[in-house]
Amino acid sequence: MRRVWTCSGLRWSGDGPVLVWGGGRTSPLSPGRRVAFGVVDGGVRTCVGARGNACPVRAVVSPRGTGARCEECARLDRAHSVAADTLADDPRPYRVYLAWFGPGLVKVGITRVERGSVRLLEQGAVTFSWLGQGPLMAARRTEELLRAALGVPDRIPYADKRAVRAVLPGAGERLAEIRELHARAGELDGWPESLGRAPFEPVDHTDLFGLDGLPPARGVVRELAAGGAVSGELYGAAGPDLHLLTGLGVVVLDTRLMTGWDLTGAGDADAVGGSGITFPVKELPGPAPDAGVQDGLF
């Protein structure tokens, strides 16, 4: 009888990423490790619930959504979200940061002090620096000030982040853009008095993500599907994304798509075929494939 697992997603720490499974089991992810799993044949994706509570109706959800929540559970989850401005009285201290994902891809954001840099790892920030620390509403006002004055967003689409990971410039260029923005931010008037400012102390995640020498991705998994499987060698990981070397070349798997499915272990996903992947994949523009590699991702 096949053993079935449920995935709770990817978790980051300073030691690197791990996949978290139901019951608390974890699978550390390091470059070169084989990632292989299948989706139970005939299965459906069900809502993962909210705030640690199971979905009361186990609603079926879209295979393409990254949240894996039904409308009611998504509403409940967002009701306790800092991003939704529903926790104005949160007494915990927050930090404001600048995060760099590639040339021209810089964002400003906030995160709880107690979380350290985990939020930056979860977003796939290649380089970042703190800007300041203070109460939640002071941090939020600073974020809004910098968005308007510096012209930087508070969100960057994952498609844009993925598109540049294999062509990142050297360390000097990676730091130059946020160094300049950090300096410009420090010259602005209007900072809340309760927010203490932080010096420019950049942190680079290139090595931790395994981005050095990362090959361009040939495709991105669009969704998981019942009866499908994937088997590939992990080349790098950034944010929720795994860059897997398959028979099609490097394919990006957003691990948020894994939640809500009943998955089978690696032993049941070995016979995926020469491509190494049978899930629907969106092809990305890039160089022509090498001789001997299947031309086409579907």
C-alpha positions in Angstrom: 0.0 0.0 0.0 1.4 3.4 -1.0 2.1 5.8 1.8 0.4 9.2 1.4 1.8 12.5 2.6 0.4 16.0 2.9 2.8 18.9 2.4 2.6 22.1 4.5 4.9 24.0 2.3 8.5 25.2 2.3 10.0 26.7 5.5 13.2 28.8 5.6 15.7 29.4 8.3 19.3 30.5 8.3 20.3 26.9 7.7 18.4 26.7 4.5 15.0 25.4 3.2 13.1 22.4 4.3 9.8 20.9 3.1 7.4 20.4 6.0 4.9 17.5 6.0 1.9 16.6 8.0 2.8 15.4 11.5 5.9 17.7 11.6 8.2 15.6 9.5 10.7 17.7 7.5 12.8 17.1 4.4 16.0 19.3 4.3 16.7 20.6 0.8 20.3 21.0 -0.3 21.7 21.4 -3.8 22.1 18.1 -5.6 19.3 16.4 -3.7 16.7 14.6 -5.8 13.2 15.9 -5.4 10.6 13.3 -6.5 6.9 12.9 -5.7 3.6 12.1 -7.3 0.0 13.1 -6.8 -2.4 10.4 -5.9 -4.3 9.2 -9.0 -8.0 10.4 -8.9 -7.2 12.9 -6.0 -8.4 16.5 -5.7 -6.8 19.5 -4.1 -8.6 20.5 -0.9 -8.5 23.7 1.2 -5.8 23.8 3.9 -7.8 25.8 6.3 -6.7 29.0 8.2 -4.9 30.0 11.3 -4.1 26.4 12.2 -7.7 25.2 11.8 -8.9 22.7 9.2 -11.4 23.7 6.6 -14.8 22.6 8.1 -16.1 21.5 4.7 -12.8 20.3 3.1 -13.6 22.5 0.1 -12.1 21.6 -3.3 -9.8 24.4 -4.5 -8.2 25.4 -7.8 -4.9 23.5 -8.6 -3.4 26.8 -9.9 -3.8 28.9 -6.8 -0.9 29.3 -4.5 -3.0 29.9 -1.4 -4.9 26.5 -1.4 -7.7 28.1 0.5 -11.5 28.4 -0.1 -13.1 31.8 0.0 -14.2 31.5 3.6 -10.8 30.3 4.9 -8.9 32.9 2.9 -11.1 35.6 4.4 -10.4 34.3 7.9 -6.7 34.1 7.3 -6.5 37.6 5.9 -8.5 38.9 8.8 -5.4 38.3 11.0 -2.9 39.6 8.4 -0.6 42.6 8.9 -0.7 43.1 5.1 -4.4 43.7 5.3 -4.0 46.4 8.0 -6.2 44.5 10.4 -3.7 44.4 13.3 -3.2 48.1 14.0 -3.0 47.5 17.8 -0.2 44.8 17.5 2.2 45.7 20.3 5.2 43.8 18.8 8.1 45.7 17.2 8.5 45.7 13.4 11.4 46.3 11.0 11.3 48.1 7.7 13.5 46.8 4.9 14.7 47.3 1.3 14.9 44.0 -0.7 16.7 43.5 -4.0 15.6 40.7 -6.4 17.5 41.8 -9.5 18.3 44.9 -11.5 15.4 47.4 -11.2 13.5 45.0 -8.8 13.6 46.6 -5.4 10.8 46.7 -2.9 10.1 48.1 0.6 8.4 46.0 3.2 7.9 45.4 6.9 8.4 42.3 9.1 8.2 41.5 12.8 11.5 41.8 14.6 11.0 38.3 16.2 11.1 36.7 12.7 14.6 38.0 11.9 15.3 37.7 8.2 12.9 34.7 7.5 10.5 37.0 5.7 13.2 38.0 3.2 14.1 34.4 2.6 10.5 33.5 2.0 10.2 36.2 -0.6 13.4 35.1 -2.4 15.2 38.4 -1.7 18.7 38.1 -3.1 20.1 41.1 -1.1 18.5 43.2 1.6 19.2 45.8 4.3 17.2 47.0 7.2 16.0 50.6 7.3 14.6 51.0 10.8 12.6 49.5 13.7 9.6 50.6 15.7 5.9 50.1 16.4 3.7 48.6 13.7 2.0 51.7 12.6 5.2 53.7 12.5 6.7 51.0 10.3 3.7 51.1 8.1 3.8 54.8 7.7 7.5 54.6 6.9 6.8 52.0 4.3 4.2 54.2 2.6 6.6 57.2 2.8 9.3 55.3 1.0 7.0 53.9 -1.6 5.9 57.3 -2.6 9.2 59.2 -2.3 11.5 56.5 -3.8 9.1 55.1 -6.3 9.5 51.5 -5.1 6.7 49.0 -4.7 5.7 46.8 -1.8 5.3 43.8 -4.0 7.1 42.2 -7.0 5.6 39.4 -9.0 7.3 36.1 -8.7 7.4 35.8 -12.5 9.7 38.9 -12.5 11.9 37.4 -9.8 12.3 34.1 -11.6 13.2 35.8 -14.9 16.4 37.3 -13.6 17.8 34.7 -11.1 20.1 33.1 -13.7 21.5 36.4 -15.0 22.3 38.3 -11.8 25.2 40.7 -11.8 28.2 40.5 -9.4 28.1 41.4 -5.8 29.1 45.0 -6.3 26.2 45.7 -8.6 23.8 43.8 -6.4 24.6 46.1 -3.5 24.8 49.4 -5.5 21.1 49.8 -6.1 19.9 49.3 -2.5 22.9 51.3 -1.1 21.7 54.3 -3.2 18.1 53.9 -2.2 19.0 53.4 1.5 21.0 56.7 1.4 18.1 58.5 -0.3 15.7 57.1 2.2 17.8 58.5 5.1 17.6 62.0 3.6 13.8 62.1 3.5 11.8 64.2 5.9 8.6 62.7 7.5 10.0 59.6 9.2 7.9 58.8 12.3 9.8 59.8 15.5 9.1 56.4 17.1 10.9 54.5 14.4 14.7 54.1 15.0 16.8 54.1 11.9 19.2 51.4 10.9 22.6 51.8 9.1 23.2 50.2 5.7 24.3 46.6 6.5 23.5 44.5 3.4 22.9 40.8 3.6 23.3 38.6 0.5 21.5 35.3 0.0 23.1 34.2 -3.3 25.1 31.4 -1.8 22.2 30.2 0.5 19.8 30.1 -2.5 22.4 28.3 -4.7 22.1 31.0 -7.4 25.8 31.0 -8.5 25.9 29.4 -11.9 22.1 28.8 -11.9 21.0 27.7 -15.5 18.1 29.7 -17.0 14.8 28.0 -16.4 13.1 26.5 -19.4 9.7 26.3 -17.7 7.5 26.8 -14.7 5.1 24.2 -13.3 1.6 25.7 -13.8 -0.2 23.3 -11.6 -0.1 19.8 -10.0 -2.6 17.2 -11.4 -3.9 13.9 -10.2 -1.7 11.1 -11.4 1.1 13.4 -12.3 4.7 13.3 -10.9 8.0 15.1 -10.9 11.6 13.9 -10.4 14.5 16.2 -10.6 17.8 17.3 -9.0 17.6 20.4 -6.9 19.9 23.1 -8.3 18.8 26.1 -6.3 15.9 27.3 -4.1 14.7 30.9 -3.5 11.5 31.9 -1.8 8.9 29.2 -2.4 10.6 28.1 -5.7 12.7 25.0 -6.3 14.8 25.0 -9.5 14.9 21.4 -10.5 17.1 19.9 -13.2 15.0 17.5 -15.2 15.1 15.9 -18.6 13.6 19.1 -20.0 16.3 21.3 -18.4 15.7 23.4 -15.4 12.1 23.7 -14.4 10.8 25.9 -11.5 8.4 24.4 -9.0 6.5 26.8 -6.7 6.1 24.6 -3.6 2.9 26.5 -2.7 1.3 24.5 -5.4 2.0 21.3 -3.4 -0.3 22.2 -0.5 -3.8 20.6 -0.4 -2.8 17.5 -2.4 -2.3 13.9 -1.2 1.3 13.1 -2.4 3.1 9.9 -2.7 6.8 9.4 -1.8 9.8 9.4 -4.1 9.7 5.6 -4.6 6.4 5.9 -6.3 7.5 8.8 -8.6 10.6 7.2 -10.1 9.0 6.1 -13.3 8.2 9.6 -14.6 9.8 9.0 -17.9 12.6 10.7 -19.7 11.3 14.2 -19.1 11.2 13.8 -15.3 7.9 15.7 -15.1 4.3 15.0 -16.2 2.7 18.1 -14.6 1.6 20.9 -17.0 4.5 23.3 -17.5 4.5 26.8 -18.9 7.5 27.2 -21.3 9.7 30.2 -20.8 11.7 32.0 -23.5 15.4 31.0 -23.6 18.2 29.5 -25.7 17.5 26.6 -27.9 17.7 23.2 -26.1 20.8 21.0 -26.4 20.8 18.1 -28.8 19.2 15.1 -27.3 16.9 17.0 -25.0 13.2 16.8 -25.8 12.0 19.8 -27.7 8.9 21.0 -25.9 7.6 20.9 -22.4 4.2 19.3 -22.7 
